[in-house]
Amino acid sequence: MNDQGIHDLQMKDISHSYGEHEVLKGVDLKIVSGELACLLGPSGCGKTTLLRLAAGLETLQHGMITLGDSVAANAAAAIQVPPEDRGVGMMFQDYALFPHLTIFENIAFGLSEQTRERLEWIQDALNRMDMTRHARLYPHTLSGGQQQRVALLRALAPKPKVLLLDEPFS
């Protein structure tokens, strides 16, 4: 298998409702590997829902989602690959840091295996972001910008194929 298209994200005919409230209807989207895409729209139009569906945090109700050559979700075939098996990193709007974990533990949380390589990557990343001295502290001790950097590092730590950022500039 070649690397071209291996990390493409494609969403076909995506529809999603919360009860009677339809937030997405027939959405088609293709983001090619290496491409940067931005979803724009008013509050409540379904941007976050679309990201959560891509990440596997919501069950797909209608349509299909592929990541590269793999089906991540197909509502008609009842396929729903778990979030941890999709290779998708997501940084949430509210950062969603775990208050009972240190900064280092928050970043390492999503690693399926805490290999020496990934733990060294975390240490190097903390150093690059001038956050090394905060590694053993807890999220409530950090400023909002520092918490945002921790959330970004946590999303990047498992080396995701696709990175989704919900309201990264809020």
C-alpha positions as CSV (number, residue, x, y, z in Angstrom):
1,M,0.0,0.0,0.0
2,N,1.4,3.4,-0.9
3,D,1.3,6.4,1.4
4,Q,-0.7,8.5,-1.0
5,G,-4.2,8.9,0.4
6,I,-3.4,6.8,3.4
7,H,-4.6,9.5,5.8
8,D,-7.5,10.9,3.8
9,L,-10.7,11.6,5.8
10,Q,-13.8,11.1,3.8
11,M,-17.4,11.5,5.1
12,K,-20.3,10.5,2.8
13,D,-23.9,11.4,3.2
14,I,-23.6,12.1,7.0
15,S,-26.8,12.8,8.8
16,H,-27.2,13.1,12.6
17,S,-29.9,14.0,15.0
18,Y,-30.3,14.6,18.7
19,G,-33.8,13.4,19.3
20,E,-36.0,15.3,16.9
21,H,-33.3,18.0,16.3
22,E,-31.5,17.2,13.0
23,V,-28.0,18.9,13.2
24,L,-26.5,17.3,10.1
25,K,-28.2,16.3,6.8
26,G,-26.4,14.7,3.8
27,V,-23.0,16.1,4.6
28,D,-20.2,15.1,2.2
29,L,-16.6,16.0,3.0
30,K,-13.2,14.9,1.8
31,I,-9.9,16.1,3.3
32,V,-6.8,14.9,1.5
33,S,-3.7,13.9,3.4
34,G,-1.5,17.0,4.1
35,E,-4.5,19.3,3.6
36,L,-5.7,21.8,6.2
37,A,-9.4,22.2,6.4
38,C,-11.6,24.5,8.4
39,L,-15.3,24.1,9.1
40,L,-17.1,27.4,9.4
41,G,-20.7,28.1,10.4
42,P,-22.9,29.5,13.2
43,S,-23.2,28.0,16.6
44,G,-25.3,24.9,16.7
45,C,-24.8,24.0,13.0
46,G,-23.1,20.7,13.7
47,K,-19.4,21.4,13.4
48,T,-18.5,19.8,16.6
49,T,-20.8,16.9,16.0
50,L,-19.1,16.3,12.6
51,L,-15.7,16.2,14.4
52,R,-17.0,13.9,17.1
53,L,-18.4,11.5,14.4
54,A,-15.0,11.4,12.7
55,A,-13.2,10.7,15.9
56,G,-15.7,8.0,16.8
57,L,-17.0,9.7,19.9
58,E,-20.6,9.7,18.5
59,T,-22.2,6.7,16.9
60,L,-22.8,7.3,13.2
61,Q,-26.5,7.3,12.5
62,H,-26.4,7.7,8.7
63,G,-23.7,7.6,6.1
64,M,-20.1,6.4,6.0
65,I,-16.7,7.6,7.2
66,T,-13.4,6.3,5.8
67,L,-9.9,7.0,7.0
68,G,-7.5,6.2,4.1
69,D,-8.6,2.8,2.8
70,S,-10.3,1.7,6.0
71,V,-14.0,2.1,6.9
72,A,-14.2,3.8,10.3
73,A,-18.0,3.8,10.4
74,N,-20.8,2.7,8.1
75,A,-24.3,3.1,9.5
76,A,-25.9,0.8,7.0
77,A,-23.5,-2.0,7.8
78,A,-23.5,-1.3,11.6
79,I,-19.7,-0.7,11.5
80,Q,-18.3,1.5,14.2
81,V,-14.6,1.3,14.8
82,P,-13.8,2.4,18.4
83,P,-12.1,5.8,18.8
84,E,-8.9,4.3,20.1
85,D,-8.5,2.2,16.9
86,R,-9.1,5.1,14.4
87,G,-5.8,6.9,14.6
88,V,-7.6,10.2,15.1
89,G,-6.4,12.8,17.6
90,M,-8.9,15.4,18.9
91,M,-8.3,18.5,20.9
92,F,-11.6,19.6,22.5
93,Q,-12.8,23.2,22.8
94,D,-12.7,23.0,26.6
95,Y,-9.4,21.0,26.6
96,A,-11.0,18.2,28.7
97,L,-7.9,17.7,30.8
98,F,-8.2,15.2,33.7
99,P,-8.0,17.2,36.9
100,H,-6.6,14.2,38.9
101,L,-3.7,13.6,36.5
102,T,-0.5,15.5,36.3
103,I,0.4,17.4,33.1
104,F,2.7,14.6,32.1
105,E,0.0,11.9,32.8
106,N,-2.6,13.9,30.9
107,I,-0.4,14.0,27.8
108,A,0.5,10.3,28.1
109,F,-3.1,9.2,28.8
110,G,-4.0,8.4,25.2
111,L,-0.9,6.2,24.5
112,S,-1.8,2.6,24.0
113,E,1.7,1.7,25.0
114,Q,4.0,4.0,27.0
115,T,7.1,3.2,25.0
116,R,10.5,4.8,25.7
117,E,10.2,6.6,22.4
118,R,6.8,8.2,23.2
119,L,7.7,9.1,26.7
120,E,10.9,10.8,25.4
121,W,8.7,12.6,22.8
122,I,6.5,13.9,25.6
123,Q,9.5,15.2,27.6
124,D,11.0,16.8,24.4
125,A,7.6,18.4,23.6
126,L,7.2,19.8,27.1
127,N,10.7,21.3,26.7
128,R,9.9,22.8,23.3
129,M,6.8,24.4,24.8
130,D,8.6,25.7,27.9
131,M,6.4,23.5,30.1
132,T,8.9,21.1,31.6
133,R,8.7,22.7,35.0
134,H,4.9,22.0,35.0
135,A,5.1,18.3,34.2
136,R,4.3,17.2,37.8
137,L,1.6,19.8,38.4
138,Y,-2.1,19.5,37.9
139,P,-4.2,21.3,35.2
140,H,-5.9,23.8,37.6
141,T,-2.5,25.3,38.3
142,L,-2.0,26.3,34.7
143,S,-3.2,29.3,32.7
144,G,-5.7,28.8,29.9
145,G,-3.0,29.0,27.2
146,Q,-0.9,26.4,29.0
147,Q,-3.8,24.1,29.4
148,Q,-4.4,24.5,25.6
149,R,-0.8,23.4,24.9
150,V,-1.2,20.4,27.1
151,A,-4.4,19.4,25.3
152,L,-2.7,19.8,22.0
153,L,0.2,17.6,23.1
154,R,-2.2,15.0,24.4
155,A,-3.8,14.9,21.0
156,L,-0.5,14.6,19.2
157,A,1.2,12.1,21.6
158,P,-0.2,8.9,20.0
159,K,1.0,10.1,16.5
160,P,-2.5,10.3,15.0
161,K,-3.0,10.0,11.3
162,V,-5.6,12.8,11.5
163,L,-5.7,15.7,13.9
164,L,-9.1,17.4,14.7
165,L,-9.2,20.7,16.5
166,D,-12.5,21.9,17.9
167,E,-12.5,25.7,18.2
168,P,-8.6,25.9,18.4
169,F,-8.6,29.8,18.5
170,S,-11.4,30.3,21.0
